[in-house]
Structures are given as structure tokens and as C-alpha cells.
Amino acid sequence: MKKIYLLAVAAAFAFTSCENFLDTTNNTQANTSNFPAQPSDLDAELSALYSVMNAYASDPLQTPFFIYNIMSDDCNGAGGTGDVESHAIGHLMTNKTTLYDNTWSQTYIGISRANTIIYSVDNFDWKGKESTRDQLLGEAYFMRGLYYLWGTQLWGDIPAYWSIACPTSVPQQDAETVIYPHILADFVSAASLMNKKVQGDGHATKFAAEGYLARAYMFYEGFYKGVKELAAATPDAIELPQQEGVTGALTKAQVVSALEDVINNGGYSLVSDFRLLWQYTNQYTAADYDFVSDLNAAGKYWAGNGNAEEIFQIQFGNFASWNGANTMGYTNMTSLYCSLRCDEDASGNINGKAATFPFAQGWGQGVFNTNLWNDWSDSDPRKRATILNCDAELTKFAYTTSCSEETGFYNKKVMAITTKATADNDMTAGPYTWWSVVRESFGASQNNGNCMQGDHFADIVLLRLADVMLMHSELTGDATQMNKVRARAGLDATTYSLTNIQNERRFELAGEGIRFNDLRRWSGKNGGEGCMAATALERQNGSKVNYTGTWTTMKHAASSWKARYAETDGFLPIPETEIAKVNDPDVLKQNPGWYSASKENDYNMSGTPIY
């Protein structure tokens, strides 16, 4: 196993002048007149730049990765009858005007920190250390591109600036014509500048930049330009803004070349068995988990954090605490949110103990929709490697008296895992999860006082080689890379078609936060109720769900999924606090489909759906 240790992520705090850039008050101790004062300040700022991803992750419902899982057709919000936030997200609604405030705030904190590095790096003499300077700058470009990509996919046209300090007034910019060329330029710059090739240390590499260049390019061409089948298209070259590392316009051929660089020169490889990507194959659990008995017999265990297939990820460490803003983001809270629903069923049975070994107890959110299980062929080994069918695989699964939109289909890729020796232990004192065993072997304490809620240290993988390979096949129409992904799963080769690549991405990447934006780019902007995304989302209507222990069928809380998608194009509401702060619709206005008095019943979820 590679890198199962608890990662010591640097939790640095940066001082920048625009972290709450729509608010003109500077609430930090330092500003652009005195920071950064020396090269080491840039190192601290870089650590803080990465820590923004952990600040998102302190609440999975504010994290793009998890938001997009729940918004997709393949997942339900689920959880409990009181979990209005997760249900609202899943129904493309909202339950409060502050629902995405932290997501918005962290996006701009990240942008501000990246800008500080980009526009300060040459204030210092790098003679003899040019490669250090270039790597630092390249990482900053990558992270700025990433945060702007998330921001535009979440909200569309957003305020944007490219300077060390934000202007007094920062109006919304057109995402298609203004922001996306900058995003693509940032990834081009990052790939050109970065020279570091170490895998799995939490930092971006040129290969991460090349992979994200393709992801951004494909969303831009699909969603904004309406190119539904990229393999058959020859899109116009995209003029990019001038900045270091960018030369000329960006073409489809250059994006394909970037993907080939990742595949051929990145040093990455597909893990030999799909199951080895997920932590349920760890050596403390595998010996007692029948589903992976063959791997245990062969001495093959979890490939680990930073494995040969991971290209970019969010990493975690053993210093999460409920005391302090966003510090719980240093444990993988998504594992907790996606684990088996706590509470009892009508007979007093509970989840997360020996009867549900090796799957731990949590909040039961983001479960897979029944349609994914039904649509996925039983002959594909990835199905059971990805989806926990609780009724078929567990001794006794409890459909709790508090559950809502429950399906009994859970995401094995992110769930918390126990061992035979820890499953019945106290969830607070522990050890409870398999990570608790690892932590205690290092002599490390449980900082937040609850191992059920804190001992989760598996990476959230944002980009892996299989995704890159599938993007290559989709751009080229050449099934070679897609068939390598299928071969790893033990599946026969197939020919390229748009339908085949769409299905392959759905199944290979299920539950990894990719599906929703794939649907959007295959639908195009203003796709209406008949587009692929709206149609796929509407299939949730009538799907089988369990509500407080009773089976029923799912229905939309207000209108329909297809109507809500057509009204919003999949964009979230811009926080009303920011709009009120600016108080000028020419600078910042709300997205369509949100906070219109005549449509309040369509978007506002006052309580969880009653089934």
C-alpha cells in the first residue's frame, strides 16, 4: 500500500487584501503595501491557497465535489427528514438565502490568494532559483484557474478581476467571452511553467494543469458553444489573454496533445484492479470483507492516498477540530456525510455496527438513486465495486425512522470504513474507523473528540488518469483509451460513439462529482426542458425511495426537475448577502430562476419533501 499515513497538511493563514472582495472593509492584518515582504511569505500564501479546498470541505454541502454529486441524476440528497439543505440541493432549490455563502466566500479567498502570488512573485530576486519561481507561479495560475472554473460552473457570470488587489467595483463578467479565456490561459500558463512531477503530495503538477485544461475546454465548447460531439467537431481556436506561458490561441489539437502528455509522460498508470482505488480494500479490513477476499488472498490492498492513478486531490490531516472556523475541513467530512444513515429503524436496529461491517455510520446523504443501479449492467464489475446494495450485501441494514429519499444504495468510493475489531466500538472514543487504527498506531490523538466524525483521511480525488483517458477518447473519437479503462474493469473492447463514451463516463466516474457538469455540457446553454440534462434529472420522478422506513416513490418538491433545470441551466443562486452589499444590479444581479417573487414556490424549500 502506498501512502496510508496521516498527511501533515500545512494549515497556513494568508494575509491578502481582497479575500472578501465585495466588501470594501479590509479585515486582515496585512495588505498589499506590506505583504508579501519576502519569498517565504509566498510559500505561506501557497499553503494557504491550497487550504481553501479544506475550507470548502469543512461543510460538504458547500463543496463543489459534493454539491454536484447531489445535483446529478445519479444521487439523492437523502439523509434525514430534517436535512433540508441536502434535499434542496438535490431538487435544484434552496431553503435559505445563505445556503451557498461559504462556497462563494471561499472561491474568492482562493482567487485573491492566487492573485497575490501571481502579481508579487517578481518583486524578488530568483537568480539561481528560477525553477522554484516558475513552479510557484505555475501552481498559483493553476489554482486561480481552478477556483474560477468552479465559480463559473457554480454561478455562471460572476465578478472577476486579474490583479493583485481587486478594484473598488468588480462587476459581473461574461463567463463565455471574458472569464473562460482567462481560465484556459491559467491552465496553459500552469502547464508551461510547472516542472515538478511528484505525484500525490497535494500540490498541482503540469499534468494536473493539462488535465484541467481539457476539462475546462470541453465544458466551454459543450455548454457555451453547443458542441455536443467534440470528436466530430473542429471548433474555432480560442483567443487567450496574454500572460506568461501563453503563446497564441488555443486549439482542440493542443488540448488533445496535453492529454497525451499526461497519458504518455506523466508517470501515471491505472491501478490494476478498480476496487484498489477505494479504501474498503485497506489491509485492516480486507481480510474480513468477502467482496474483496480475492484481493486479500493475493496480498493486494488499497493503493492509498496519492496513488499512481491520482493526478489531483484534496488531502486531509489529523488536526480537524470543531473549535475554529473551517478547521473540520482537515478531515474528510464527505466520508461522514455519505456513510450509513444513523438512528434506529422501527425494530431498534442501527447501522454502523457489526451487522453493517465494514461500512460505518454517518449522515446517509448523497445516496445513489435507484435508477443508477437499474441502468448499470450486472456484468460490469464496477457496479458492485461502486455501489453498496445494502439489502443484498449487509446482514441487517436499518431503514431508519428518520430517513428520507433513502434508497439503500450507498457510494462505496467515499464511505467511512470499519474493521472487524472496531465496528462495535464506541464511536466517540474509538477506535471506530480503520483510519482510527492507523491514527493510534502513530500515537496521534483524536483532536475533535469523536472518531466517527473525525477519523477520515482518504483523499477526495478530483482528477485521475481514467478520466483523462476518457476525455481523450471523447475528443478524438478514438476508442483506444476508453477501451484501456474498460479492460482494467475486465470488460470487452467497444467502438467509439457518443453514447458509448457518455455511458463509460457515467459508470467509471459514478459518485465522483463529474456527472452533473457532463450532462450540462452535453446539453448546451439554454437547453430547455427537452435537453439531455433536464431529461436525465426528470427520471428521478417516480424512482423508488424509502421515507421513514416505508417504501414509496420520489417526487419533486415543487414543480419538476426538468423545469428547475430549464429555469436555472444548472446554476446556483448568487448569495443574496453579496447582492445586497453591492446594491447595484449593473454590478451584481441574481441568476435566472432564483429569488423572483412570482416563482418563490418553485425555488424555496421551506421543509423537506413529505413522501
Secondary structure, DSSP 8 states (H G I E B T S, - for coil): ----S-----------TTTTTTS----SS--TTTS--SHHHHHHHHHHHHHHHHHHHTSGGGSHHHHHHHHSTTB--BSBTT-HHHHHHHTT-BSSTTTTHHHHHHHHHHHHHHHHHHTTGGGS--TT-HHHHHHHHHHHHHHHHHHHHHHHHHHSSEE---SSS--S---EE-IIIIIHHHHHHHHHHHHHH------SSSS--HHHHHHHHHHHHHHIIIIIT--S-GGG-----B-----TT--S-B-HHHHHHHHHHHHHHS-----SSGGGGSGGG-TTTGGG-GGGHHHHHTT-----TT-TTEEEEE---S---SSSTTGGGGS-HHHHHTSEE-SB-TTS-BSSSGGGTTB-EE--BS-B-HHHHHHS-TT-THHHHHEEEHHHHSS-----TTB-SB-SEEETTT--BB-TTTTTS-TTTS--BHHHHHHHHTT---TTS-HHHH-----EEEEEHHHHHHHHHHHH---HHHHHHHHHTT-------HHHHHHHHHHHTTTSS-HHHHHHHHH-TT--TTSHHHHHHHTTTT-EEEETTEEEE---SSS-HHHHHHHHTT-----HHHHHHH--TTT----TTSS-GGGHHHHB-SS----
